[in-house]
Amino acid sequence: MTGLVLRDQPGPADLAAVGRLTQASGVFSAVEVELAVELLQERLDRGLKASGYHFLFADSGEGAVMGYTCHGPAPLTVSSWDLYWIAVAAADHGQGIGRRLLAATEQRAAALGAAAIYADTSSRPDYARTRAFYDRAGYLKAAELPDFYAPGEAKVIFAKRLL
């Protein structure tokens, strides 16, 4: 996509964008949307080093946030990173924004010493597109934890070696 600008410095205006993107996805609950915004607020309040939350935003040529990732070192590990959130505006699906965000996130994490990155998602049918996205991006299904989120809803963990 031409005109797409990636940036890693979040600002207060991004709080509303993160809320809008996660809510509009149609798969995240109100509590999950609130948590996504809270992680950004923690980053803004405490800074990168204290919070551990890295952000990458995809802005349109006009400055509108079209997608973002939140990622960072997995606590108590040497070189494992978590992909906490990835969301792209529904109107912009299929344009490669998610792929660009994910690839840039992986590159930045690897440059900071990440050997692998892990992404958790749900086994619910409405997450089938998300699971396929990780498959296409070279992630392997590393684990499935039955009844993790709720009875009948497993946690599916995807992993990708970066080094």
C-alpha positions in Angstrom: 0.0 0.0 0.0 1.5 3.4 -1.0 1.4 6.3 1.4 1.5 4.0 4.5 3.8 5.3 7.2 5.0 3.1 10.1 5.9 4.8 13.4 6.9 3.5 16.8 6.3 6.5 18.9 2.8 6.5 20.4 1.0 9.7 21.5 -2.1 10.5 23.5 -4.3 10.7 20.3 -3.5 7.0 19.7 -5.6 6.0 22.8 -8.8 6.7 20.8 -7.4 5.0 17.7 -6.5 1.8 19.6 -10.0 1.7 21.2 -11.6 2.3 17.8 -9.5 -0.4 16.0 -10.0 -3.1 18.6 -13.7 -2.4 19.1 -14.4 -2.3 15.4 -12.7 -5.7 14.9 -15.9 -7.4 16.1 -14.0 -10.1 17.9 -12.7 -8.4 21.0 -14.9 -8.0 24.1 -15.4 -4.7 25.8 -12.9 -5.9 28.5 -10.3 -6.8 25.9 -10.8 -3.4 24.2 -10.3 -1.7 27.6 -7.1 -3.7 28.2 -5.7 -2.8 24.8 -6.1 0.9 25.6 -4.7 0.4 29.1 -1.5 -1.1 27.7 -1.0 2.0 25.6 -1.8 4.3 28.6 0.8 2.4 30.6 3.4 3.0 27.9 2.5 6.7 27.8 2.6 7.0 31.6 5.7 4.9 32.4 7.7 5.0 29.1 9.1 2.1 27.1 11.7 0.8 29.5 9.4 0.7 32.6 6.3 -0.6 30.7 8.0 -3.0 28.3 5.3 -2.3 25.7 6.5 -1.5 22.2 4.0 -0.1 19.7 4.1 0.1 15.9 1.4 2.1 14.1 0.5 2.1 10.5 -0.7 5.6 9.5 -2.3 6.6 6.2 -0.8 9.3 4.1 -3.3 11.6 5.7 -2.2 10.6 9.3 -5.2 8.3 10.2 -4.2 5.2 12.2 -5.1 2.2 10.0 -3.6 -0.5 12.2 -1.2 -1.2 15.1 0.8 -3.8 17.0 1.7 -4.0 20.7 4.6 -6.3 21.5 7.4 -6.7 23.9 9.8 -9.1 25.7 8.0 -12.0 27.4 8.6 -11.6 31.2 11.2 -13.9 32.7 12.6 -15.0 29.3 16.0 -14.3 27.7 14.9 -13.7 24.1 11.2 -14.5 23.7 8.8 -11.8 22.7 5.0 -11.6 22.8 2.8 -10.1 20.2 0.1 -8.8 22.5 -2.1 -7.1 19.9 -2.4 -6.6 16.2 -5.4 -4.9 14.7 -6.2 -3.3 11.3 -9.2 -1.2 10.5 -11.9 -3.4 9.1 -12.2 -1.1 6.0 -8.5 -1.7 5.3 -8.5 -5.5 5.5 -6.9 -7.2 2.5 -4.6 -4.4 1.6 -1.4 -5.9 3.2 -1.4 -3.5 6.2 -1.4 -6.4 8.7 1.4 -8.2 6.8 3.5 -5.0 6.8 2.9 -4.3 10.4 3.7 -7.9 11.4 6.9 -8.1 9.3 8.1 -4.7 10.7 7.3 -5.8 14.2 9.3 -9.0 13.7 12.2 -7.1 12.3 12.3 -4.6 15.2 12.0 -7.3 17.8 14.8 -9.3 16.2 17.0 -6.2 16.1 16.4 -5.9 19.9 17.4 -9.5 20.5 14.2 -11.5 20.1 14.8 -15.0 18.9 11.2 -15.9 18.7 7.8 -14.2 18.9 4.6 -15.7 20.2 1.0 -14.8 19.4 -2.0 -16.0 21.4 -5.4 -16.2 19.8 -8.7 -18.0 20.3 -10.1 -21.2 18.7 -13.5 -19.6 18.2 -14.8 -19.7 14.6 -14.7 -15.9 14.3 -10.9 -16.1 14.8 -10.4 -18.4 11.8 -9.2 -15.5 9.7 -6.7 -14.6 12.4 -5.3 -18.1 12.6 -5.0 -18.2 8.8 -3.2 -14.9 8.9 -0.5 -16.3 11.3 -0.2 -19.5 9.1 0.4 -17.4 6.0 3.0 -15.3 7.9 5.1 -18.4 8.7 3.9 -18.9 12.3 3.5 -22.5 13.5 0.9 -23.6 15.9 2.9 -24.3 19.0 0.2 -25.2 21.5 -3.5 -25.4 22.0 -4.9 -25.1 25.5 -8.4 -26.5 25.7 -11.1 -24.6 27.5 -8.6 -21.8 28.3 -10.8 -18.8 27.7 -14.1 -20.5 28.3 -15.6 -24.0 28.0 -15.1 -25.0 24.4 -12.8 -22.0 23.7 -9.1 -22.9 23.5 -6.1 -20.7 23.6 -4.1 -21.2 20.4 -0.4 -20.2 20.6 1.5 -19.5 17.4 5.3 -19.1 17.3 7.8 -17.9 14.8 11.6 -18.2 15.1 13.2 -14.9 14.2 16.9 -15.8 14.3 
